[in-house]
Amino acid sequence: MWVYDSKIEYPLANQWGISWRNSFSIKHKLYRSDLIALDYHQDLSKRNRVYLNSSLGIGYRKLRASHGTIPFKDPFKLKSRTFDSEKFSLYTENRELFIQPSLGIDFRLKGFLRLGLEAAYFIPLKNSNGLYSYEEDEF
């Protein structure tokens, strides 16, 4: 699964900032995560090129696992919804509220462009599981 990740940070003071991070799977909508965090940056070099970053955030994520496509011949109705396309896909879905501390190092390449390495720990606070179905070839 390929995941796209982006982070936008707003500086609060010299070394502090608040950030929003968004991640999602590129195909099939199997993963999505949003995180709001408080960030701290410590300069490790004399020329402002290497930074140590630490962060503590709270977020929400949704993770789906596919269980294949199920064919059926006769249309059926479930709570005012008619299934008549002859196949639908089943997914299990896990939704979680979490806290995520992280520690990383960034190398400033040019201006606002940075390359970094980060390690994060996932601490779930609340989760829920469910079954999700999607009708294939509906139209």
Secondary structure by P-SEA (a helix, b strand, c coil): cbbbbbbbbbbcccccccbbbbbbbcccccbbbbbbbbbbbbbccccccbbbbbbcccccbbbbbbccbbbbcbbbbccccccccccbbbbbbbbbcbbbbbcccccccccccccbbbbbbbbbccbbbbbbbbbcccc
